[in-house]
Amino acid sequence: MSEAFEGWAILELMGHRRLAGHLSEQEIAGASFLRIDVPGDEEQAAATQFYSPSAVYAITPTTEETARAVARGRRPAPVQRWEIAAPPAPDEGDEQDNEDGWGA
């Protein structure tokens, strides 16, 4: 049996995406995934993402200092505003909500 890797690394994915952070293995629903915890800073929160091992092109183990430096310019954004459609504006003629919060 081989020892599971856990540590700071640069993770390169087949979709030409490069992330850096603390890498570990995690089982989800009976399947093994790579978990990367991308460090944040005062301006941006940290992010955690999970990837199938088949999506990985390369893993380069590195120091925490190097991983944090690479991560500063390559942090994933979980959701962008343009990905979520704005809710429709209510019509002025709509009836008031009933007691359970649903329209009449």
C-alpha positions in Angstrom: 0.0 0.0 0.0 1.1 3.5 -0.7 1.0 6.4 1.7 -1.6 9.1 1.0 -0.2 12.5 0.1 -1.1 15.4 2.2 0.7 18.8 2.0 1.2 22.0 0.2 1.2 21.7 -3.6 0.5 23.2 -6.9 -2.3 21.3 -8.6 -2.6 21.4 -12.4 -5.9 20.2 -14.0 -6.6 18.9 -17.5 -8.7 22.0 -18.2 -5.5 24.1 -18.1 -6.4 25.3 -14.6 -3.7 25.8 -11.9 -4.4 26.1 -8.2 -2.1 26.1 -5.2 -2.9 25.3 -1.6 -3.0 22.5 0.9 -3.8 19.2 -0.9 -5.3 16.1 0.8 -7.4 13.1 -0.1 -11.1 12.8 0.9 -13.7 10.2 0.3 -17.2 11.4 -0.8 -20.0 9.0 -1.4 -17.6 6.1 -1.6 -15.2 7.7 -4.1 -11.8 9.2 -3.6 -11.4 12.9 -4.4 -8.5 15.4 -4.1 -9.3 18.2 -1.8 -7.5 21.5 -2.2 -7.8 24.2 0.4 -6.7 27.4 -1.3 -5.6 30.0 1.3 -7.2 33.4 1.5 -6.0 36.7 2.9 -7.5 39.9 4.3 -9.1 40.7 1.0 -10.4 37.4 -0.2 -11.7 34.3 1.7 -10.2 30.9 1.4 -11.8 28.4 -0.9 -12.1 24.6 -0.8 -12.6 22.5 -3.9 -12.8 18.8 -4.7 -11.5 17.2 -7.9 -11.6 13.7 -9.3 -8.1 12.2 -9.6 -8.8 11.7 -13.3 -9.0 15.5 -13.8 -5.4 16.0 -12.6 -2.5 16.6 -15.0 0.2 17.2 -12.4 0.8 17.7 -8.7 3.9 19.5 -7.6 4.7 19.3 -3.9 6.1 22.6 -2.6 6.6 24.7 0.5 3.7 26.6 2.2 5.3 29.9 1.3 5.5 29.0 -2.4 2.0 27.6 -2.5 0.6 30.8 -0.9 2.5 33.0 -3.3 1.1 31.1 -6.3 -2.4 31.0 -4.8 -2.5 34.8 -4.5 -2.9 35.2 -8.2 -5.0 32.1 -8.9 -7.8 31.9 -6.3 -11.0 30.4 -7.5 -14.2 32.4 -7.1 -17.1 30.1 -6.0 -19.9 32.1 -7.7 -19.8 35.1 -9.9 -22.7 37.6 -10.1 -23.2 37.0 -13.8 -23.8 33.3 -13.2 -27.0 33.9 -11.2 -30.0 35.5 -12.9 -31.7 38.3 -11.1 -35.1 37.4 -9.6 -38.0 38.8 -11.6 -39.4 42.0 -10.2 -42.9 41.6 -8.6 -45.8 42.9 -10.4 -47.6 45.8 -8.7 -50.9 44.1 -9.2 -49.8 40.9 -7.4 -52.0 39.9 -4.4 -50.4 40.0 -1.0 -48.8 36.8 0.4 -51.0 34.7 2.6 -50.0 33.5 6.1 -47.7 30.7 4.9 -45.7 33.1 2.7 -47.1 31.9 -0.6 -49.2 34.0 -3.0 -53.0 33.6 -2.9 
